[in-house]
C-alpha cells in the first residue's frame, strides 16, 4: 500500500498540471526572530541618550550666548519748557503754563505729524459775561520758516463762564526735532481781520502790549433836549483791544466812554439811546457807537445814572473828540478829550 501511494503521487501531480489545475500552498507567517529584540532595544536607548545630550548641550550654549540689543532705538520722551507768560485775547486772560514736545501723548490719539507740541494753558474770564472761543480757528503755532500750524486736538473749555478760570491743553503737529524755544503762539482770526496777539515761548516779550488802559476824565457837558437840560459827566475813557468777548479789528482799538448822567428836571427826559445823539469825530468824520448801555429815558430828579458808549477807531489816538448831535435840527457840539 505504501509503495503504491508513493508511486502514484508524481503521476497525479502531472495529471493535474496537464489539466490546468494548480496546487496552491499557503505560505506560513514568519515570526520575527527573538534574537532581534535586544539589538532594537540597544538602538532605541542609544538614540534617546544622544537626543538628551544634544538638547542639554544646545540649551547651555543658547543660555551663554550674549543677546545684542539695538542701542539705536530711541525711547519716547517728553521735553518740557516752562513758559509762564500771559496775554489778553477777546477779553480773556490766557496764561501759557508750559510747552511740551513728544513723539505722541497717551491721551491724544490724533497726531498726524511725526511729533506733537502740547501747550498747557490757563484761561481766566474776569468779565461779567460768558465768552466763547473756537481755538481751532484762532490759535496757531508759529515755527520759523513754516506756515502757521493749526491745532489737531484741543482739551479746553470752548466757553468760559463769567468769573471762571479753566485749564487744559492744545496740541499741534510738528516735525521731529522741533525746538520749543523757537516757537510762538498766535491768537486771532485772520479771516475776521482781528488784531493778532503774539506770545513767544522765550526771548523778548512785552506783557503790557495788549493790556487795557483806563484814563480818568472830568469833562462835564450840558445837553439840551427839547428845552430840558441833562448833565453828562465823563468819568473815564477805557482803551482796549477787546470788548465783550470780541477782539478788535487789526489797526484799531475800542474807545469806551464811561458816563454818569443827572436829570435835575421835574419831568422825565427822553433823548434816546447813545446811538441817537453821540458821535466820535475822527479825521472830520462822525463815527457812530458800536455799543451803548445808557438808557433812552432819564427819570425826573435822577442822579448818577451810569452807562457806557463804545467806539472802534484807529489805534493809538491820544487826542479824541466827542460830539453831541442837536436832535430834530442840523448841527452838533464837539468836545475835546485828551488821554
BELFENPE-V96338 format. One line per field, one symbol per residue. ss: DSSP state (h for helix, s for strand, l for the rest). phi: phi as a letter, one per 40 degrees, with the letter a starting at -180 (. if undefined). burial: + if it has 9 or more other C-alpha atoms within 8 Angstrom, else -. Layout:
# BELFENPE-V96338
ss->???
phi->???
burial->???
This chain:
# BELFENPE-V96338
ss->lhhhhhhhhhhhhhhhhhllllllllllllllllllhhhhhhhhhhhhhhhhhhhhhhhhhhhhlllllllllllllssssssssssssllsssssssssssllsllsllllllssssssssssslllllssllhhhhssssllllllssssssslllssllllsssssssssslllllhhhlssssllllllsllssssllllllllllllsssslllssssssllssssssssssssslssllsslsllsssssssssssllllllsllllhhhhsssssllssssllsslllllsllllllssssssssssllllsssssssllllllsssssssl
phi->.ccccccccccccccccccgcbbbbcccccccccccddcccccccccccccccccccccccccccccccccccccdabbbbcbfbbbbafgbbbbccabbbacabccbcbacccabbbbcbbbbbcccbcbbbccccbcbcbbdgbcdbccbabbaccbbcdgcbbbaabbbcbccgccccccbbbbhccccfcccbbbccagdabcccbccbbbcbbcbbbbcbfgbbbbbbccabbbbcaafgbcccdgbacbbcbbbbbbcccbcbbcgcddcbbbbcbfgbccccbaabcccbbcdgcbgccibbbbbadcgcbbbbbbbcccgachabbbcbbb
burial->---------------++---------------------------------------------------------------+-+-++++++++++++++++++++------+--++++++++++++++--++---++-++++++-----++++++-+---++++++++++++++++----+-++++++++----++++-++++----+--++---+-------+-+---+++++++++++++++++-+++--++++++++++++++--++-+++++-++++++----+++--+-+-++++++++-+++++++++------+++++++----------+--
